[in-house]
Amino acid sequence: MRLVFFGSGSFGLPSLERMAAEHRILAVVTQPDRRAGRGGRLTPTSIADWVRARSDGAELLTPGDVNESGLVAHLQDLEADARVVIAYGQKLGPDLLTGPPTINLHASLLPRWRGAAPINHAILAGDAETGNSVIDVVDRMDAGAILGQSRRAIDPTLTAGQLHDLLAQDGAALLAQVLARIADGTVTRTPQNEALVTRAPKLSRTDAWIDFADDAGACRRRVHWLAPWPGVSVSFRGRGLKLLRVQETTAPAHEEEPGRIIDALEGTVQCGQATSLRVLEVQPEARKAMTWRQFAIGQRVEAGERLIGGRP
């Protein structure tokens, strides 16, 4: 098939790589370079980097406004068989949605978790499973008919970042199946049930809190839904400490104050309802990530000290 790809985030890379191996990519549309890092250096998207490293003739387009009339006309002139959108970052207007089928890979089992952060919200909600959906792109966000879905159980040890990478690989296989059905005319379209819609709004730094008075399961979900960004932050000895990975424990019940460290080397922390959490990986202020044990030895952490969290 002759395809045009719209995408900016790393979630779309496995799909783009597979499409390039199986189809002809006419053009790749991604966000313009943005200033990033402490130096404010202009940085391309991971998709742009991938295209520039290749020499197969795919055109790279980085418009500030994807709906500009000249660009829309150019994309129409390419006469693609289909357009694929994955984590692009701009809304495609009605002029772009005319012509060939325009489909989107979304990291949830729609209609559950429409929005910018479906993987994160599935973890926070304690969902047992999630997956991917390929849908038609329509004017309303994530509301198009479903062309295919894949499912994956949510392992409680996974952070949002780890689940993101697994779903990206799953999505490449699902998208390949849907494109094959579009090509041979066997694709089916199932409308979404609007009564089952849930929302997954964009994350912000104001979400980066934890309340150890909650039970260990809720604390674990809170840490993992925000890892790697923005990450749950607590205070230890008056300085910030980001919690990157944790697990619920089966340690004997205690009646310590929430946040109190029960076992310094193991990183066991008291939570609400006589439950406890083991901290596995942390990142101190202005330092790299490390295991809790490395942190505890280096800082000579003692049982009875406290990680201070709380609600905003």
PyMOL commands that set and color helices and strands:
alter all, ss='L'
color gray80, all
select helices_A, chain A and resi 10-22+46-52+69-77+118-124+160-184+194-196+205-207+216-225+292-299
alter helices_A, ss='H'
color red, helices_A
select strands_A, chain A and resi 2-7+24-29+34-36+41-43+59-61+82-86+102-106+129-136+146-153+232-236+239-248+261-263+268-270+276-284+290-291
alter strands_A, ss='S'
color yellow, strands_A
deselect
rebuild
show_as cartoon
